[in-house]
């Protein structure tokens, strides 16, 4: 199944028809990060970026953004569409993010985490996130949040309920975010 995403024709179609993330979801992620970091956002990594639907949104808020995907065809599509000098793309898997230790404020993953070796990915996230950095995993039709802190999980679920009631009909189904720290 993963090989579907490696072909040039499929990557072009993916770029053309894949939706961009819900702005409310992105804003919620950024608000959460602002509460934690309280400083300028320097760097973000969009893991499993595909042909780059989510990555450019981050470029508006971070000095540098790196989109990574295992498919060279998908990365090439993202590069073709990129007009922002602060956004770069590379071929890399989620378990080996090509950035230094403790160098990233935010790691996002939209619609791709189900392809990852999730324990290895979490180890990599621990390696590259700065203190008070944030991992946001979000997807369409996801309906629950997991977090080590029950209070934070409850708050995320409240946000999800509010966002989904307000915006679900504008985007194909429900959107949500999950965060692990």
C-alpha positions as CSV (number, residue, x, y, z in Angstrom):
1,X,0.0,0.0,0.0
2,X,2.8,2.5,0.8
3,X,4.2,2.0,-2.7
4,X,1.0,3.8,-4.0
5,X,2.6,7.0,-2.8
6,X,5.9,6.6,-4.6
7,X,4.8,7.0,-8.3
8,X,5.1,10.3,-10.1
9,X,1.6,10.3,-11.5
10,X,0.1,9.5,-8.1
11,X,2.1,12.2,-6.4
12,X,0.8,14.8,-8.8
13,X,-2.8,13.7,-8.3
14,X,-2.2,13.6,-4.5
15,X,-0.9,17.2,-4.7
16,X,-3.9,18.3,-6.7
17,X,-6.7,16.7,-4.7
18,X,-5.4,16.3,-1.2
19,X,-7.0,18.9,1.2
20,X,-5.1,21.4,3.2
21,X,-5.4,21.2,7.0
22,X,-8.3,22.9,8.8
23,X,-7.1,26.3,9.9
24,X,-8.7,25.9,13.3
25,X,-6.6,22.8,13.9
26,X,-3.4,24.6,13.0
27,X,-4.3,27.6,15.1
28,X,-5.1,25.3,18.1
29,X,-1.7,23.6,17.7
30,X,0.1,27.0,17.6
31,X,-1.9,28.4,20.6
32,X,-0.9,25.3,22.6
33,X,2.8,25.8,21.6
34,X,2.6,29.5,22.5
35,X,1.5,28.5,26.0
36,X,4.4,26.1,26.4
37,X,7.2,28.0,24.7
38,X,6.4,31.7,25.2
39,X,9.2,32.6,22.7
40,X,9.6,33.0,19.0
41,X,9.0,29.9,17.0
42,X,12.2,29.0,15.2
43,X,11.9,25.6,13.6
44,X,9.2,23.0,12.7
45,X,9.3,19.7,10.9
46,X,6.3,18.2,9.1
47,X,6.8,14.4,9.1
48,X,5.1,12.4,6.4
49,X,4.5,15.7,4.5
50,X,3.5,13.9,1.3
51,X,3.2,16.5,-1.5
52,X,3.2,19.4,1.0
53,X,-0.3,20.3,1.9
54,X,0.4,21.0,5.6
55,X,4.0,22.2,5.4
56,X,3.4,25.7,3.8
57,X,1.0,26.6,6.5
58,X,3.8,26.2,9.1
59,X,6.0,28.5,7.1
60,X,3.9,31.5,8.1
61,X,4.8,31.0,11.7
62,X,8.4,29.6,11.8
63,X,11.8,30.8,10.7
64,X,12.5,27.5,9.1
65,X,10.3,24.5,8.2
66,X,11.4,21.1,7.0
67,X,8.9,18.7,5.3
68,X,10.0,15.1,5.3
69,X,8.5,12.2,3.4
70,X,9.7,8.7,2.5
71,X,8.5,9.1,-1.1
72,X,10.9,10.9,-3.4
73,X,8.0,11.5,-5.9
74,X,5.9,13.2,-3.1
75,X,8.8,15.3,-2.0
76,X,9.5,16.4,-5.6
77,X,5.8,17.5,-5.9
78,X,6.2,19.5,-2.7
79,X,9.4,21.1,-3.9
80,X,7.7,22.1,-7.3
81,X,4.9,23.9,-5.5
82,X,7.1,25.6,-2.8
83,X,7.5,29.3,-3.1
84,X,8.7,30.1,0.5
85,X,12.4,30.5,1.1
86,X,12.1,29.3,4.7
87,X,10.6,25.9,3.7
88,X,12.7,23.0,2.6
89,X,11.8,19.4,1.7
90,X,13.8,16.2,2.0
91,X,13.4,12.4,1.6
92,X,13.5,10.9,5.0
93,X,11.5,8.4,7.1
94,X,9.7,9.3,10.3
95,X,12.1,7.3,12.4
96,X,15.2,9.2,11.2
97,X,14.5,12.9,11.0
98,X,17.5,14.7,9.6
99,X,17.9,17.5,12.1
100,X,20.2,17.9,15.2
101,X,19.2,16.8,18.7
102,X,17.0,19.3,20.6
103,X,16.6,21.6,17.6
104,X,12.9,21.7,16.8
105,X,10.0,23.6,18.4
106,X,7.2,21.7,16.6
107,X,6.8,18.4,14.9
108,X,3.6,17.8,13.0
109,X,2.2,14.8,11.2
110,X,-1.0,15.0,9.3
111,X,-2.6,11.8,8.0
112,X,0.6,9.7,8.0
113,X,1.3,8.3,11.5
114,X,-0.4,5.0,10.7
115,X,2.5,4.3,8.4
116,X,5.2,4.8,11.1
117,X,7.0,2.5,13.4
118,X,5.4,4.6,16.2
119,X,7.6,3.6,19.1
120,X,10.7,4.4,17.0
121,X,9.1,7.6,15.8
122,X,8.5,8.7,19.4
123,X,12.1,8.0,20.3
124,X,13.1,10.2,17.4
125,X,10.7,12.9,18.5
126,X,12.3,12.8,22.0
127,X,15.7,13.3,20.3
128,X,14.8,16.3,18.1
129,X,12.3,18.3,20.1
130,X,13.5,21.2,22.2
131,X,12.4,21.5,25.8
132,X,8.7,22.5,25.8
133,X,8.5,21.6,22.1
134,X,5.3,20.0,20.8
135,X,4.4,17.0,18.7
136,X,1.0,17.4,17.0
137,X,-0.5,14.4,15.2
138,X,-3.7,15.2,13.5
139,X,-6.0,13.5,11.0
140,X,-9.5,13.6,9.5
141,X,-12.1,11.5,11.3
142,X,-10.0,10.9,14.4
143,X,-12.2,11.0,17.5
144,X,-10.1,10.7,20.6
145,X,-6.9,12.1,22.2
146,X,-4.2,10.4,24.1
147,X,-1.9,12.2,26.5
148,X,0.1,11.2,29.5
149,X,-1.7,13.9,31.5
150,X,-5.4,13.2,31.9
151,X,-6.2,16.9,32.4
152,X,-4.5,17.8,29.1
153,X,-6.3,14.9,27.3
154,X,-9.6,16.1,28.7
155,X,-8.8,19.7,27.5
156,X,-7.9,18.4,24.0
157,X,-11.1,16.4,23.8
158,X,-13.1,19.5,24.8
159,X,-11.3,21.5,22.0
160,X,-12.0,18.8,19.5
161,X,-15.7,18.7,20.4
162,X,-15.9,22.4,20.0
163,X,-14.0,22.5,16.7
164,X,-15.9,19.6,15.2
165,X,-19.3,21.0,16.1
166,X,-18.3,24.3,14.6
167,X,-16.4,23.3,11.5
168,X,-16.9,19.6,10.6
169,X,-19.3,20.3,7.8
170,X,-16.9,22.7,6.1
171,X,-14.3,19.9,5.8
172,X,-14.9,16.3,4.8
173,X,-15.7,15.0,8.2
174,X,-14.2,15.7,11.6
175,X,-10.7,17.1,12.2
176,X,-8.7,16.7,15.3
177,X,-5.3,16.9,16.8
178,X,-3.4,14.6,19.1
179,X,-0.4,15.6,21.1
180,X,2.2,13.6,22.8
181,X,4.9,15.3,25.0
